[in-house]
Amino acid sequence: MIIKKLRLNNIRSYSDTIVSVPEGSVLLSGNIGSGKSSILLAIDFALFGLRQGELSGNGLLRNGENSGSVELEFEIGDNNIEIKRALKRGNKSISQDTGFLSINGNKELLSAIELKERILSILGYPKSLLTKSKNLIFRYTVYTPQEEMKEILVGDTDLRLDTLRKVFGIDKYKRVKENSRILLSYLREQKREIEGRINNLDEIIEERNEKEKNKIEINSKISIITPRIEEIKTQIINKKEEIIKVEEKIKVLNSLKKDFSVNQNSIESKKTRLNETEEELKRTLRFITEHKEVDIPDQESLKNKINQKEKELKLLENESLSLSLFLKEADIKKKSSQDLIDKLNQLDICPICKQEVKENHKHSIKEKEETVISDSINKIIELNKKKNNLKEKLLRLKEEIEALKKEDNSIQLKIFQKNRLNEKIESKTKLEREKSILEKELTELGKKNKELTLKAEELSRIDYYSIRKEFDIFLTKEKELEMEKFGYEKDKKNINQSIEKLEVEIKSKLKDKETLTKFSNIIFFIDEHFSSLMEVMERKVMLKVHSDFNDFFQKWFSMLVEDEILIVKLDETFTPVIEQQGHDIDYKYLSGGERTAAALSYRLALNQTINNIVTEIRTKDLIILDEPTDGFSSEQLDKMKYVIDELEAKQIILVSHDQKIESFVNKVIRIEKKGGASKII
C-alpha cells in the first residue's frame, strides 16, 4: 500500500487542504499543535471510519462546521484506490454519512459499514484479527502513536499477552482450549443425560416382545370369528332380498288402496258434479222458456244522428265562445276611451312637452273618444242579443241529443238480452254433453274399483311380520359378533400403537446408545490428545513469534542505544527486560531517550514480526511513525538515519518537530498553523 494523496475538508484545524505524499521517506514537519497528527488521524478515519472510544466525530469535525470529509488516494499492486468518508452534524451527535469507493475509476456509493468491509478486504486484513473498536493489525504494522506503544510496554502483562495473541492469531489456540473445555463439559452433561435415558432399554425391549405375543393371540381370535360373521352376513343378504320382494308387493298393495281411494273420491266428486249439472240444465231450460227473442231497431242510423247533433253542438259552442271574446273586446275599448276622457278632464299641462293643453284640443279628443264609446255600446247590445239567441239553440240541441242517447241505451239493453238468451241456449247444449260424459265416467270408475278390491284381498294374505322378525334376529346376531370382533380389533390397535411407540422409543434409545459411544470417544480424544496437541501447537507458535520478536527488538534497540552495559531482551510474557551489569532495571528508571528507544524498538520489531508471520496483509510497504524521537539526544537523532535506511518499506511517513530529522528523509512536508487554521507551506 502506497499513499498518493489526501484531501481534508473541515477536519480539525484544516478547512480544505490537499496533501500529496510521494514514495520514500516523508517527514511531516511543524511546531507542536500545528496539525501534523491530524493528517494521520484523517488517514485512519478514511480507512476504518469512526470507532467508539478510539476515534470520534467530535474529535474530527472542525468546530462550527456542519459537515466535513476525507478523501484518500493510494495504490495496492496495480490498483488505484480512492476512498471518501463524510461526517455530518446532527442534533445530538456527529455521525458518518454516505461515502464512496473507487477502484481504477469505477466508483460506488457505499455506507460507512459497507466501506469498512470493502477496505478490510482490499487491505487483506484477516477478519478474525479485528474487533469493533480497534484495528490491531493496522495499529501494530502501519501506525501506532508512540505514547500508545509506551503504554503497552508498562501496562498489564495479561492484557499485553492477550493483545499480542490477537495480533499474531495465537489467541485462537487459547480460544480452542477454552472451547474444548466448554465442549467437554457439554459432552459430559449430554452423556449423563443419555445414560439416564437408556438405563431402562432392556425393560422396554422385554415389554415390546410381550406385546407381540398378545398380538398373535388376538389375531387367532379374529381369524375364528370372521368366518362366522361372513356366514351371518350371507343369511342377512338372503333374508333382505326376500323382504325386498315382500315390500315390493306391499307397495303394490298400498298403491292399489291409494288408487281405490282416489277412484272413490273421484266417483263422489263426479256424482256431485252430475247433480250440479242437472240442476243448472233445469234453470237454463226455464230461462229459455221465459225469454222470447225480440226485434232490434237500426242502431247504426241512430248513432249517426247522435254524431251529427254533437257536431252541430260543438259549432254552436265555438260560436258562443267567439261572441264572448268580441263582447270582452268591445267592453275594453269602451273602458279605455272613458278612462282617457276622465284623465283629459284633469289634465292642464302636457306631461311630455310641458305645454298648456287647450280646451279646443281637449274637446276634439273627447268627441272622438265619445264616438268610440257609443259604437262600443251599440256593438255590445247587438252581440248580447246574438248570444241569447245562440243560448236558446244550444239548449234545444242538447235536449235532442239526450233523447237520442236514451233511445240508444234502450237498444243496448235489448241487444244484451238477446245475447244472454243465445248464451243460455249454447250452455244447454254443453250441459247435456257434460251430463252424458259424467254418467259414462262413473260407470268406468265403478268397474275399476271392483277390480282393485279383488287384487288387494289377494296381496293382504302375505305374512310380512314373521319374515321381518327372522331378519331382525340375524341382525342382532351379526351385531353381537361384530362387537366381539371390534373389541378384538380395538385391543389389537392399542397393542400395535403400544408396539409402535415402544419401537420408536427403542430406536431412539439405540440411537442414543450410539451417540453415547461417539460422545465417549470424543471425550476420550479431547482429554487424552486434543488439549495437549493445542498446547504444543500454541507453545511452538509462541516460541517462533517470541524468537523473531526478541531478535528484532534487540537489533533495533542496539542500533538506537550504544551502551554495551545495557542488555535488552523479552521475557516469556513479551515484557522488555533490561539488564545493567547483571542487574534488572525497571523500564521507568531509564532515561527519557532510552524509554523512547525501547518503545520505538518494540514498535519496529512488532511491525517486522507481524509482516513476516501474517503473510496475507497488503500494507507491508507503508509505515507511519508518530513522534518516534520524543526525548532523543542529538546522538540518538543521528541514529534515526540508519533506522530509516534499514527499514524495508517503500513509504515511510514520520511526524516530528525535530528539524534534524529533515536531513534524513527524501521529502519534507511543512505544516503551519495560523489563526486556528492549518495549511501546507
C-alpha positions as CSV (number, residue, x, y, z in Angstrom):
1,M,0.0,0.0,0.0
2,I,1.4,3.4,-1.1
3,I,-0.4,6.6,-0.1
4,K,-0.6,9.2,-3.0
5,K,-2.9,12.0,-1.9
6,L,-5.0,13.1,1.0
7,R,-7.7,15.8,1.0
8,L,-9.1,17.2,4.3
9,N,-12.3,19.2,4.2
10,N,-13.3,20.7,7.6
11,I,-11.3,18.2,9.5
12,R,-9.9,19.5,12.8
13,S,-7.8,22.6,12.0
14,Y,-8.0,22.0,8.2
15,S,-10.7,23.8,6.2
16,D,-9.9,22.5,2.7
17,T,-6.4,21.1,2.2
18,I,-4.8,18.6,-0.2
19,V,-1.6,16.7,0.9
20,S,0.4,14.9,-1.8
21,V,2.6,12.1,-0.4
22,P,5.4,10.7,-2.6
23,E,7.1,7.3,-2.1
24,G,10.2,7.0,0.0
25,S,10.7,8.7,3.4
26,V,8.4,11.6,4.1
27,L,8.5,13.9,7.1
28,L,5.5,15.9,8.4
29,S,7.3,18.9,9.9
30,G,5.8,21.6,12.1
31,N,5.5,23.0,15.5
32,I,3.6,21.2,18.3
33,G,-0.1,21.6,17.6
34,S,0.4,22.7,14.0
35,G,-1.8,19.8,12.7
36,K,0.7,17.0,11.9
37,S,-1.2,14.3,13.9
38,S,-4.5,15.4,12.3
39,I,-3.2,14.1,8.9
40,L,-2.5,10.7,10.5
41,L,-6.0,10.6,12.1
42,A,-7.5,11.6,8.8
43,I,-5.8,8.6,7.1
44,D,-7.0,6.4,9.9
45,F,-10.6,7.7,9.5
46,A,-10.6,7.3,5.7
47,L,-9.6,3.6,6.0
48,F,-11.6,2.5,9.1
49,G,-14.2,5.2,9.9
50,L,-15.3,6.3,13.4
51,R,-14.7,3.9,16.3
52,Q,-16.3,4.2,19.7
53,G,-13.8,5.1,22.4
54,E,-10.9,5.4,19.8
55,L,-11.8,7.9,17.0
56,S,-14.9,10.1,17.4
57,G,-16.7,12.5,15.1
58,N,-16.4,15.3,17.7
59,G,-12.6,14.9,17.6
60,L,-12.5,15.1,13.8
61,L,-15.1,17.6,12.5
62,R,-14.0,21.2,12.5
63,N,-15.6,23.4,15.2
64,G,-18.6,25.4,13.9
65,E,-19.0,23.3,10.7
66,N,-22.0,21.0,9.9
67,S,-20.2,18.7,7.5
68,G,-16.7,17.5,6.6
69,S,-14.9,14.8,4.6
70,V,-11.6,13.0,4.0
71,E,-10.6,11.7,0.6
72,L,-7.7,9.2,0.4
73,E,-6.0,8.0,-2.7
74,F,-3.5,5.1,-2.6
75,E,-2.1,2.2,-4.6
76,I,-2.1,-1.5,-3.9
77,G,-0.5,-3.6,-6.6
78,D,-1.8,-2.5,-10.0
79,N,-4.9,-0.9,-8.5
80,N,-5.5,2.8,-7.8
81,I,-7.9,3.2,-4.9
82,E,-9.8,6.3,-3.9
83,I,-11.9,6.5,-0.7
84,K,-14.1,9.2,0.6
85,R,-15.7,9.3,4.0
86,A,-18.0,12.1,5.2
87,L,-19.2,13.5,8.5
88,K,-22.4,15.3,9.3
89,R,-23.5,17.1,12.5
90,G,-26.9,16.1,13.8
91,N,-29.0,17.5,16.7
92,K,-27.2,15.4,19.3
93,S,-24.0,13.9,17.7
94,I,-21.7,13.8,14.7
95,S,-22.1,10.7,12.6
96,Q,-20.8,9.3,9.3
97,D,-22.5,10.0,6.0
98,T,-22.5,8.1,2.8
99,G,-19.1,7.9,1.1
100,F,-17.6,6.3,-2.0
101,L,-15.0,3.7,-3.0
102,S,-13.3,4.0,-6.5
103,I,-11.1,1.2,-7.9
104,N,-9.4,2.2,-11.1
105,G,-12.1,4.8,-11.8
106,N,-15.1,2.5,-11.0
107,K,-16.9,4.5,-8.3
108,E,-19.5,3.0,-5.9
109,L,-21.6,4.9,-3.3
110,L,-21.4,3.0,0.0
111,S,-22.5,3.3,3.6
112,A,-19.9,3.5,6.4
113,I,-20.3,-0.2,7.2
114,E,-20.0,-1.2,3.6
115,L,-16.9,0.9,3.1
116,K,-15.2,-0.7,6.1
117,E,-15.9,-4.3,4.9
118,R,-14.7,-3.5,1.3
119,I,-11.5,-1.8,2.6
120,L,-10.6,-4.6,5.0
121,S,-10.9,-7.0,2.1
122,I,-8.7,-4.7,-0.1
123,L,-6.0,-4.4,2.6
124,G,-6.1,-8.2,3.1
125,Y,-6.7,-7.9,6.9
126,P,-8.0,-11.2,8.5
127,K,-11.4,-10.5,10.0
128,S,-10.5,-12.8,12.9
129,L,-7.8,-10.2,14.0
130,L,-10.2,-7.3,14.0
131,T,-12.5,-6.0,16.8
132,K,-15.4,-3.5,16.7
133,S,-13.3,-0.8,18.4
134,K,-9.6,-1.4,17.4
135,N,-7.9,-2.4,14.1
136,L,-5.0,-4.1,15.8
137,I,-3.2,-5.1,12.6
138,F,-3.1,-1.5,11.3
139,R,-2.1,-0.3,14.7
140,Y,0.9,-2.5,15.1
141,T,2.1,-2.7,11.4
142,V,1.4,0.7,10.0
143,Y,0.5,3.4,12.6
144,T,0.8,3.4,16.3
145,P,1.1,6.6,18.3
146,Q,4.3,6.5,20.3
147,E,2.6,7.1,23.6
148,E,0.3,4.1,23.0
149,M,3.3,1.8,22.5
150,K,4.8,3.0,25.8
151,E,1.5,2.1,27.5
152,I,1.8,-1.4,26.1
153,L,5.4,-1.8,27.5
154,V,4.4,-0.7,31.0
155,G,0.8,-1.9,31.1
156,D,-0.8,-5.1,32.5
157,T,1.1,-8.2,31.5
158,D,-2.1,-10.3,30.8
159,L,-3.6,-7.5,28.7
160,R,-0.3,-7.3,26.7
161,L,-0.2,-11.0,26.1
162,D,-3.9,-11.1,25.0
163,T,-3.3,-8.2,22.6
164,L,-0.2,-9.9,21.1
165,R,-2.1,-13.2,20.8
166,K,-4.9,-11.4,18.9
167,V,-2.3,-9.6,16.6
168,F,-0.5,-12.8,15.7
169,G,-3.6,-15.0,15.7
170,I,-2.3,-17.1,18.6
171,D,-5.3,-16.4,20.7
172,K,-7.2,-18.9,18.6
173,Y,-5.3,-21.7,20.4
174,K,-6.4,-20.3,23.7
175,R,-10.0,-20.0,22.4
176,V,-9.8,-23.5,21.1
177,K,-8.7,-24.8,24.5
178,E,-11.4,-22.8,26.3
179,N,-14.0,-24.0,23.7
180,S,-12.8,-27.6,24.1
181,R,-13.3,-27.4,27.9
182,I,-16.8,-26.0,27.3
183,L,-17.4,-28.7,24.8
184,L,-16.1,-31.4,27.3
185,S,-18.5,-30.0,29.9
186,Y,-21.4,-30.1,27.5
187,L,-20.5,-33.6,26.2
188,R,-20.2,-35.0,29.8
189,E,-23.6,-33.4,30.7
190,Q,-25.1,-34.9,27.5
191,K,-23.5,-38.3,28.3
192,R,-25.1,-38.3,31.7
193,E,-28.5,-37.3,30.2
194,I,-28.2,-40.1,27.6
195,E,-27.2,-42.7,30.2
196,G,-30.3,-41.7,32.2
197,R,-32.5,-42.1,29.1
198,I,-31.2,-45.6,28.1
199,N,-31.0,-47.2,31.5
200,N,-34.4,-49.0,31.0
201,L,-33.7,-50.1,27.4
202,D,-33.8,-53.9,28.3
203,E,-37.1,-53.5,30.1
204,I,-38.7,-51.7,27.1
205,I,-37.5,-54.5,24.7
206,E,-39.0,-57.1,27.0
207,E,-42.3,-55.2,27.2
208,R,-42.4,-55.0,23.3
209,N,-41.8,-58.7,23.0
210,E,-44.7,-59.4,25.4
211,K,-47.0,-57.1,23.4
212,E,-46.1,-59.1,20.2
213,K,-47.2,-62.3,21.9
214,N,-50.6,-60.7,22.9
215,K,-51.0,-59.5,19.3
216,I,-50.6,-63.1,18.0
217,E,-53.3,-64.4,20.4
218,I,-55.8,-61.6,19.3
219,N,-55.1,-62.4,15.6
220,S,-56.1,-66.0,16.3
221,K,-59.4,-65.0,17.9
222,I,-60.2,-62.6,15.0
223,S,-59.4,-65.4,12.4
224,I,-62.0,-67.7,14.2
225,I,-64.9,-65.1,14.5
226,T,-64.5,-63.6,10.9
227,P,-66.0,-66.7,9.0
228,R,-69.0,-66.8,11.4
229,I,-69.7,-63.1,10.7
230,E,-69.4,-63.8,6.9
231,E,-72.0,-66.7,7.3
232,I,-74.4,-64.4,9.2
233,K,-73.9,-61.7,6.6
234,T,-74.9,-64.1,3.8
235,Q,-78.1,-65.2,5.7
236,I,-78.9,-61.5,6.2
237,I,-78.5,-60.7,2.5
238,N,-80.8,-63.6,1.5
239,K,-83.4,-62.6,4.0
240,K,-83.1,-59.0,3.0
241,E,-83.8,-60.0,-0.7
242,E,-86.9,-61.8,0.5
243,I,-88.0,-58.8,2.5
244,I,-87.4,-56.5,-0.6
245,K,-89.7,-58.7,-2.7
246,V,-92.4,-58.7,0.0
247,E,-92.0,-54.9,0.4
248,E,-92.5,-54.5,-3.3
249,K,-95.8,-56.4,-3.1
250,I,-96.8,-54.3,-0.1
251,K,-96.0,-51.2,-2.1
252,V,-98.3,-52.6,-4.9
253,L,-101.0,-53.2,-2.3
254,N,-100.6,-49.7,-0.9
255,S,-100.7,-48.3,-4.4
256,L,-104.0,-50.3,-5.1
257,K,-105.5,-49.0,-1.9
258,K,-104.5,-45.5,-2.9
259,D,-105.9,-45.9,-6.3
260,F,-109.1,-47.2,-4.9
261,S,-109.3,-44.2,-2.5
262,V,-108.6,-41.8,-5.4
263,N,-111.2,-43.5,-7.6
264,Q,-113.8,-43.4,-4.8
265,N,-113.1,-39.7,-4.2
266,S,-113.4,-39.2,-8.0
267,I,-116.8,-41.0,-8.0
268,E,-118.1,-38.9,-5.2
269,S,-116.9,-35.8,-6.9
270,K,-118.3,-36.7,-10.2
271,K,-121.7,-37.6,-8.7
272,T,-121.8,-34.1,-7.1
273,R,-120.8,-32.6,-10.4
274,L,-123.5,-34.5,-12.1
275,N,-126.2,-33.3,-9.7
276,E,-125.0,-29.7,-10.1
277,T,-125.1,-30.1,-13.9
278,E,-128.7,-31.4,-13.9
279,E,-129.8,-28.5,-11.7
280,E,-128.0,-26.0,-14.0
281,L,-129.7,-27.6,-17.0
282,K,-133.1,-27.2,-15.4
283,R,-132.5,-23.5,-14.7
284,T,-131.3,-22.9,-18.3
285,L,-134.4,-24.5,-19.8
286,R,-136.6,-22.3,-17.6
287,F,-134.7,-19.1,-18.8
288,I,-135.1,-20.1,-22.4
289,T,-138.8,-20.7,-22.0
290,E,-139.4,-17.4,-20.1
291,H,-137.5,-15.2,-22.6
292,K,-138.6,-14.9,-26.2
293,E,-136.5,-13.3,-28.9
294,V,-137.2,-9.5,-29.6
295,D,-136.7,-7.3,-32.6
296,I,-133.8,-4.7,-32.5
297,P,-134.2,-1.4,-34.4
298,D,-131.4,0.0,-36.6
299,Q,-128.8,1.2,-34.1
300,E,-126.3,2.5,-36.8
301,S,-128.6,5.3,-38.1
302,L,-129.4,6.3,-34.6
303,K,-125.7,6.7,-33.8
304,N,-125.2,8.7,-37.0
305,K,-127.9,11.2,-35.8
306,I,-126.3,11.5,-32.4
307,N,-122.9,12.2,-34.0
308,Q,-124.4,14.8,-36.3
309,K,-126.2,16.6,-33.4
310,E,-122.9,16.6,-31.4
311,K,-121.1,18.2,-34.3
312,E,-123.7,20.9,-34.5
313,L,-123.5,21.4,-30.7
314,K,-119.7,21.9,-31.0
315,L,-120.1,24.5,-33.7
316,L,-122.6,26.5,-31.7
317,E,-120.3,26.3,-28.6
318,N,-117.4,27.7,-30.7
319,E,-119.7,30.5,-32.0
320,S,-120.7,31.3,-28.4
321,L,-117.0,31.5,-27.4
322,S,-116.3,33.9,-30.2
323,L,-119.2,36.2,-29.2
324,S,-117.9,36.3,-25.7
325,L,-114.4,37.3,-26.9
326,F,-116.0,40.1,-29.1
327,L,-118.1,41.3,-26.1
328,K,-114.9,41.5,-23.9
329,E,-113.0,43.4,-26.6
330,A,-115.9,46.0,-27.1
331,D,-116.1,46.4,-23.3
332,I,-112.3,47.0,-23.1
333,K,-112.5,49.7,-25.9
334,K,-115.4,51.4,-24.1
335,K,-113.5,51.5,-20.7
336,S,-110.3,52.6,-22.4
337,S,-112.0,55.6,-24.1
338,Q,-113.8,56.5,-20.8
339,D,-110.5,56.4,-18.8
340,L,-108.9,58.7,-21.4
341,I,-111.8,61.2,-21.2
342,D,-111.5,61.2,-17.3
343,K,-107.8,61.8,-17.4
344,L,-108.2,64.5,-20.1
345,N,-110.6,66.4,-17.8
346,Q,-108.0,66.6,-15.1
347,L,-105.0,67.4,-17.5
348,D,-103.8,71.1,-17.7
349,I,-100.2,70.7,-18.7
350,C,-98.9,68.1,-21.2
351,P,-96.5,65.7,-19.3
352,I,-94.4,65.2,-22.4
353,C,-93.9,68.7,-23.9
354,K,-94.7,70.6,-20.7
355,Q,-97.1,73.0,-22.5
356,E,-100.7,74.0,-21.6
357,V,-103.4,71.8,-23.0
358,K,-106.1,74.0,-24.7
359,E,-109.8,73.4,-24.3
360,N,-110.4,73.1,-28.1
361,H,-107.8,70.3,-28.2
362,K,-109.4,68.6,-25.3
363,H,-112.9,68.9,-26.9
364,S,-111.6,67.4,-30.1
365,I,-110.2,64.4,-28.4
366,K,-113.4,64.0,-26.2
367,E,-115.6,64.0,-29.3
368,K,-113.5,61.3,-30.9
369,E,-113.5,59.0,-27.8
370,E,-117.2,59.5,-27.1
371,T,-117.9,58.3,-30.7
372,V,-115.8,55.2,-29.8
373,I,-117.8,54.6,-26.6
374,S,-121.1,55.0,-28.4
375,D,-120.0,52.5,-31.1
376,S,-118.8,50.1,-28.5
377,I,-122.2,50.2,-26.6
378,N,-124.1,49.5,-29.7
379,K,-121.9,46.6,-30.6
380,I,-122.3,45.2,-27.1
381,I,-126.1,45.3,-27.3
382,E,-126.0,43.6,-30.7
383,L,-123.6,40.9,-29.5
384,N,-125.6,40.2,-26.4
385,K,-128.8,39.7,-28.5
386,K,-126.9,37.2,-30.7
387,K,-125.5,35.4,-27.7
388,N,-129.0,35.0,-26.1
389,N,-130.4,33.5,-29.4
390,L,-127.4,31.2,-29.6
391,K,-128.0,30.1,-26.0
392,E,-131.6,29.0,-26.8
393,K,-130.4,27.0,-29.8
394,L,-127.7,25.2,-27.6
395,L,-130.4,24.3,-25.0
396,R,-132.7,22.8,-27.6
397,L,-129.9,20.9,-29.3
398,K,-128.7,19.3,-26.0
399,E,-132.2,18.1,-25.2
400,E,-132.4,16.5,-28.7
401,I,-129.1,14.7,-28.1
402,E,-130.2,13.5,-24.7
403,A,-133.4,12.0,-26.1
404,L,-131.4,10.2,-28.8
405,K,-128.9,8.7,-26.3
406,K,-131.8,7.4,-24.2
407,E,-133.2,5.6,-27.3
408,D,-129.7,4.2,-27.9
409,N,-129.5,2.8,-24.3
410,S,-132.8,1.0,-24.8
411,I,-131.5,-0.6,-27.9
412,Q,-128.3,-1.7,-26.0
413,L,-130.4,-3.4,-23.4
414,K,-132.3,-5.4,-26.0
415,I,-129.0,-6.5,-27.6
416,F,-127.8,-7.7,-24.2
417,Q,-131.0,-9.6,-23.5
418,K,-130.7,-11.3,-27.0
419,N,-127.0,-12.2,-26.3
420,R,-127.9,-13.6,-22.9
421,L,-130.6,-15.8,-24.4
422,N,-128.1,-17.1,-27.1
423,E,-125.6,-17.9,-24.3
424,K,-128.2,-19.9,-22.4
425,I,-129.0,-21.9,-25.5
426,E,-125.4,-22.8,-26.0
427,S,-125.0,-23.6,-22.3
428,K,-127.9,-26.0,-22.5
429,T,-126.1,-28.0,-25.3
430,K,-122.8,-28.1,-23.2
431,L,-124.6,-29.2,-20.0
432,E,-126.3,-32.0,-21.8
433,R,-123.0,-33.2,-23.3
434,E,-121.2,-32.9,-19.9
435,K,-124.0,-34.9,-18.2
436,S,-123.6,-37.7,-20.7
437,I,-119.8,-37.8,-20.1
438,L,-120.1,-37.9,-16.3
439,E,-122.5,-40.8,-16.4
440,K,-120.1,-42.7,-18.6
441,E,-117.1,-42.0,-16.4
442,L,-119.0,-43.0,-13.2
443,T,-119.7,-46.4,-14.8
444,E,-116.0,-46.9,-15.7
445,L,-114.8,-46.0,-12.2
446,G,-117.2,-48.4,-10.6
447,K,-115.7,-51.3,-12.7
448,K,-112.1,-50.3,-11.7
449,N,-112.8,-50.2,-8.0
450,K,-114.2,-53.8,-8.2
451,E,-111.0,-55.0,-9.8
452,L,-108.8,-53.2,-7.2
453,T,-110.8,-54.7,-4.4
454,L,-110.1,-58.3,-5.6
455,K,-106.3,-57.7,-6.1
456,A,-106.0,-56.1,-2.6
457,E,-107.6,-59.1,-0.9
458,E,-105.1,-61.4,-2.7
459,L,-102.0,-59.4,-1.6
460,S,-103.1,-58.8,2.0
461,R,-102.7,-62.5,2.8
462,I,-98.7,-62.2,2.8
463,D,-97.1,-62.8,6.3
464,Y,-94.6,-59.9,6.3
465,Y,-94.0,-59.7,10.0
466,S,-92.7,-63.2,10.5
467,I,-90.2,-62.7,7.7
468,R,-89.1,-59.4,9.3
469,K,-88.7,-61.0,12.7
470,E,-86.3,-63.6,11.3
471,F,-84.3,-60.8,9.6
472,D,-84.0,-58.9,12.9
473,I,-82.7,-62.0,14.7
474,F,-80.0,-62.3,12.1
475,L,-79.1,-58.6,12.5
476,T,-78.8,-58.9,16.3
477,K,-76.5,-61.9,16.0
478,E,-74.4,-60.1,13.4
479,K,-74.1,-57.1,15.7
480,E,-73.0,-59.2,18.7
481,L,-70.3,-60.9,16.6
482,E,-69.2,-57.5,15.1
483,M,-69.0,-56.0,18.6
484,E,-66.9,-59.0,19.7
485,K,-64.6,-58.6,16.7
486,F,-64.5,-54.8,17.2
487,G,-63.3,-55.4,20.8
488,Y,-60.5,-57.7,19.5
489,E,-59.5,-55.2,16.8
490,K,-59.5,-52.4,19.3
491,D,-57.2,-54.4,21.5
492,K,-55.1,-55.2,18.5
493,K,-54.9,-51.5,17.5
494,N,-54.0,-50.5,21.1
495,I,-51.3,-53.2,21.1
496,N,-50.0,-52.0,17.7
497,Q,-49.9,-48.4,18.9
498,S,-48.0,-49.5,22.0
499,I,-45.6,-51.6,19.9
500,E,-45.1,-48.7,17.6
501,K,-44.5,-46.3,20.5
502,L,-42.1,-48.8,22.1
503,E,-40.3,-49.3,18.7
504,V,-39.8,-45.6,18.4
505,E,-38.6,-45.4,22.0
506,I,-36.2,-48.4,21.4
507,K,-35.0,-46.9,18.2
508,S,-34.4,-43.6,19.9
509,K,-32.6,-45.2,22.8
510,L,-30.5,-47.4,20.4
511,K,-29.6,-44.2,18.6
512,D,-28.8,-42.5,22.0
513,K,-26.6,-45.6,22.7
514,E,-24.7,-45.0,19.5
515,T,-24.4,-41.3,20.4
516,L,-23.2,-42.2,23.8
517,T,-20.4,-44.3,22.3
518,K,-19.5,-41.3,20.0
519,F,-19.5,-38.9,22.9
520,S,-17.4,-41.2,25.0
521,N,-14.8,-41.5,22.1
522,I,-14.8,-37.7,21.6
523,I,-14.4,-37.1,25.3
524,F,-11.5,-39.5,25.4
525,F,-9.9,-37.9,22.3
526,I,-10.2,-34.3,23.7
527,D,-9.0,-35.4,27.2
528,E,-6.1,-37.6,26.0
529,H,-5.0,-36.0,22.7
530,F,-6.6,-32.8,21.5
531,S,-6.0,-30.5,24.5
532,S,-2.3,-31.5,24.8
533,L,-1.9,-31.0,21.0
534,M,-3.3,-27.5,21.2
535,E,-0.9,-26.7,24.0
536,V,2.1,-28.0,22.0
537,M,1.0,-26.1,18.9
538,E,0.5,-22.9,20.8
539,R,3.8,-23.2,22.6
540,K,5.7,-23.8,19.3
541,V,4.0,-20.9,17.5
542,M,4.6,-18.7,20.6
543,L,8.2,-19.7,20.7
544,K,8.6,-18.8,17.0
545,V,7.0,-15.4,17.5
546,H,9.0,-14.8,20.6
547,S,12.2,-15.7,19.0
548,D,11.7,-13.4,15.9
549,F,10.3,-10.6,18.0
550,N,13.2,-10.8,20.5
551,D,15.8,-10.8,17.7
552,F,14.2,-7.7,16.0
553,F,13.8,-5.9,19.4
554,Q,17.5,-6.4,20.3
555,K,18.6,-5.3,16.8
556,W,16.7,-2.0,16.8
557,F,17.5,-1.2,20.5
558,S,21.2,-1.8,19.9
559,M,21.0,0.4,16.8
560,L,19.4,3.3,18.8
561,V,21.3,2.9,22.2
562,E,25.0,2.4,22.0
563,D,25.5,1.2,25.6
564,E,27.3,-2.1,25.9
565,I,26.4,-2.2,29.6
566,L,22.7,-2.3,28.8
567,I,21.4,-5.6,27.6
568,V,17.8,-6.0,26.5
569,K,15.6,-9.0,25.8
570,L,12.0,-10.1,26.0
571,D,10.8,-12.5,28.7
572,E,8.1,-15.1,28.2
573,T,5.4,-12.5,28.6
574,F,7.0,-10.3,25.9
575,T,7.9,-7.8,28.5
576,P,11.2,-6.0,27.8
577,V,13.9,-7.0,30.4
578,I,16.8,-4.6,30.7
579,E,20.0,-5.7,32.5
580,Q,22.9,-3.5,33.6
581,Q,25.9,-5.2,35.0
582,G,23.9,-8.3,35.9
583,H,21.0,-6.4,37.5
584,D,17.5,-6.0,36.1
585,I,16.5,-2.3,35.6
586,D,12.8,-1.3,35.7
587,Y,11.7,0.4,32.4
588,K,10.6,3.5,34.3
589,Y,14.1,4.1,35.7
590,L,15.5,4.5,32.1
591,S,16.2,8.0,30.7
592,G,13.6,9.6,28.5
593,G,15.6,8.9,25.4
594,E,16.1,5.2,26.4
595,R,12.4,4.7,27.1
596,T,11.6,6.2,23.7
597,A,14.2,4.0,22.1
598,A,12.8,0.9,23.8
599,A,9.2,1.9,22.7
600,L,10.4,2.5,19.1
601,S,12.4,-0.7,19.0
602,Y,9.4,-2.6,20.3
603,R,7.2,-0.9,17.7
604,L,9.6,-1.7,14.8
605,A,10.2,-5.3,16.0
606,L,6.4,-5.9,16.2
607,N,6.0,-4.4,12.7
608,Q,8.5,-6.8,11.2
609,T,7.3,-9.8,13.1
610,I,3.7,-9.3,12.0
611,N,4.7,-8.7,8.4
612,N,6.7,-11.9,8.3
613,I,4.1,-14.1,10.0
614,V,0.8,-12.7,8.8
615,T,1.5,-13.0,5.1
616,E,-1.9,-12.0,3.6
617,I,-1.8,-8.4,4.6
618,R,-1.1,-5.8,1.9
619,T,0.2,-2.8,3.9
620,K,3.8,-4.0,4.3
621,D,5.1,-1.2,2.1
622,L,3.9,1.5,4.4
623,I,4.9,2.5,8.0
624,I,3.9,5.6,9.9
625,L,5.9,6.8,12.9
626,D,4.3,9.5,15.1
627,E,6.9,11.4,17.2
628,P,9.3,8.5,17.3
629,T,12.2,10.6,18.6
630,D,10.5,12.3,21.6
631,G,13.2,12.7,24.2
632,F,16.1,11.6,22.0
633,S,19.5,13.0,22.4
634,S,21.4,14.5,19.5
635,E,23.4,11.3,19.1
636,Q,20.2,9.2,19.1
637,L,18.7,11.5,16.5
638,D,21.7,10.8,14.3
639,K,21.0,7.1,14.5
640,M,17.5,7.6,13.1
641,K,19.1,8.0,9.7
642,Y,20.3,4.4,9.9
643,V,16.9,3.2,11.2
644,I,15.2,4.9,8.2
645,D,17.6,3.4,5.8
646,E,17.3,-0.1,7.4
647,L,13.5,-0.2,7.3
648,E,12.2,-2.4,4.5
649,A,9.2,-0.1,3.5
650,K,8.6,1.7,0.2
651,Q,6.9,4.6,2.0
652,I,7.8,5.9,5.5
653,I,5.8,8.7,6.9
654,L,7.3,10.4,10.0
655,V,5.8,13.0,12.2
656,S,8.3,15.1,14.2
657,H,9.1,18.7,15.2
658,D,12.8,17.9,15.3
659,Q,14.5,19.7,12.4
660,K,17.4,17.4,12.4
661,I,15.2,14.6,11.0
662,E,14.6,16.7,7.9
663,S,18.1,15.8,6.6
664,F,17.4,12.0,6.9
665,V,14.3,11.9,4.7
666,N,13.5,12.2,0.9
667,K,10.7,14.7,1.3
668,V,9.6,17.3,3.9
669,I,6.0,18.5,4.1
670,R,5.9,21.6,6.2
671,I,2.7,22.5,8.2
672,E,1.9,25.8,9.7
673,K,-1.0,26.9,11.9
674,K,-2.2,30.5,11.9
675,G,-5.5,31.8,13.4
676,G,-6.6,28.3,14.3
677,A,-6.2,27.0,10.6
678,S,-3.5,24.6,9.4
679,K,-2.1,24.7,5.9
680,I,0.7,23.1,3.9
681,I,3.6,25.6,3.1
